[in-house]
Amino acid sequence: MSSLKKQPVKQATRLMAATANCSELSIAYGKCIASKYQNMSKDACLKEFISFKTCVQQQLARKV
């Protein structure tokens, strides 16, 4: 039962580390959102989001 409690913490830790490793792309995405939030349109920051998402996914990929 204790292993079930530790699993979400381990996953959250991995996600935080992956996000930290992609901080420059995260900042670029955040700046894009901030600059367009009053006049947001669909896919306005898609390029920045895709770059950030891809980086995080690569960081989370299981190492073989």
N, C-alpha and C positions, 0 to 999 in steps of 0.2 A: 504494500500500500504506500510506503514512503517513496517508492520510485515514481508513482503517479503524481505525487506532489512536486517532485523535482523537475519533471519533464517540462511544464510550462515555463519555469524559470530558465531552464537551459535554452529553450527556444527563444525566449525573450532576449537572453544574453547574446545569442547568435545574431538575432535581428539587429540589436543595438550595435554590435561590432561591425556588421555588414554596412549598416547605415553610416557609421563613423568613417569607414573606409571610402565611402562615396560622398564625403562631405562637400567637396567642391561642386559636384553635380546637384546635390541637394540645395545648396545655396543658390545656384543658377536657377533652379526650378522655383524656389521661393521668391527670388527677385522678380521673375517673370510674372508669377501670380500677383505679387504685390503691386507691380506696375500696371496691371490690367484688371484689378479686382472691381473697379467701378464700372468698367465697360467690358466685362468678360463675355467671350463667345466660345462656342464649342471648339475644342482643339486649339485654343489660343496659345497654349504652352505645351503642345503635344511633343515637340522635338525635345524640350528640356525634360519632360516627364519620361519619355521613352529612354533617354540617356541615363537618367537616374535609376529607373526601373531595371534596365539591363545590367547596370553596375551592381545593384543589390542582388539581383538573381545570380550573377556570376560569383559574388562573394558567398552566397548561400549554397552554391552547387557543391554537391558531395565530391570530395577529393578522392580520386581512384588510385 
